[in-house]
Amino acid sequence: MPTLPHLKLPPTSSASLELRQRAHAQLRDGNTSLPPPGEQASEAMRVLYELASAPDTAPSALALLHELQVHQVELALQADTLQAAHDELASGLARQVQLYDCAPTAYLTIGPDTRVWDANLTAAHSLGLARQALIGHRLDGWVASPHALHSLMGQITQGAPMAAGLLRMGSSPAPTRTVCASLSADPAGERFLVTLTELPEA
């Protein structure tokens, strides 16, 4: 007759203890539906049921079966918690993306050569291109005095947390407009976060 395995439980923390109590409660109240076991698990369960039917091993086998049920419910509860956290993060991300895209200020991420890596819809509209078409273009190509933009970038490179100044967008003889540009370092890499705020013309 097969022997019963020794079930070694991991150290119990307050979170795992609460999870175990919830699992016990669901099993006790019958408020859980366990998924069907896999092929290997089914064979192990068959052996356990055989042991549970034998008088000599029934108490230990039944205790082990109960422990396995509790552990399976714990895993199901953890999966539900992870799914809820995933859904909440996805919802929050979608909201942040919507706020970014629809903000009244133009937001861009540019590289050291001023090439655009990312931009919101307001920036694309302000520069007169579709967003995907804007990616890869150099921002200093829209600035009447590129030196002013590079000067702000230089301040950030030298360690300033933020740099701001006025830029004339456009080139002569075409009409130009003034924007307030604010730059900071991109925490994700060697790039710059740029905001362009339109100023009313005098």
Helices and strands as residue ranges (DSSP letters): H 14-29, H 39-53, H 58-102, E 106-110, E 116-119, H 121-127, H 131-134, G 139-142, H 146-157, E 163-169, E 177-185, E 192-198
